[in-house]
Amino acid sequence: MIQMDESKKVLVITPHPDDAESGAGGTIAKWSSQGANIALVVCTNGNKGTSDRNIDSVKIAALRKMEQSAAGEVLGLSKVVFLDYPDQGLEDNEKFRAQLVREIRIHRPDVVLTIDPERKWIRHRDHYVTGRVSLDAVFPYARDYLAYPEMIAEGLEPHKVLDVLLWGSDDPDTFIDIDESFETKMDALYCHESQMSQSRELGSERWRNRFAEYGPKVNSILAEPFKRLRIRG
Ligand SMILES: [Zn+2]
């Protein structure tokens, strides 16, 4: 089990505003209440996240930034970094990788939380690219002294992340009890009002049912499932 306290740092890397809350919001709220310092990197601005033809992409991006900032406050995050890539516009390239390495070297997390890239067949391309590039950034790019020497000159020393938890995995092996933090997860999720198709009452029931499937694995009612990767130094 991953123990959290005031000495621990976590970096959450999310493709779109709202993915972290839906996949890992209960865990983030729980760790935050245990004193961990948790920062969030939001890779895209979610500017295609509406079917309302009266809202253009600039307006929806601005709205989603506000929603994400509000959710970050509910979760007690120390910082939210917006990379502002267009929705459906992420690529596995040098620029994006360097940005994630930079955030890892700045925040120096014990644990990185991000989305599992390896979902089979149908998956959102931004989810795939975020998960894949996050894992590459963790290992080996953030760790290696000779990767990004220009960052060293700025004082951003290499950093070894030892634990990664992937949400949205087809193959979860780690379950985190969210009985105490489920309502905070819902509070954070429902900050993303533009993305919610159901009332909180109906939505909560659906989410509760989803996480009730995993609770018994850790003797709780509700748990969030993850794939855990332990990285050797
Ligand atoms: Zn997403």
Residues whose N, C-alpha, C, O or C-beta is under 5 A from the ligand:
A	BS01	ZN	P15 H16 D19
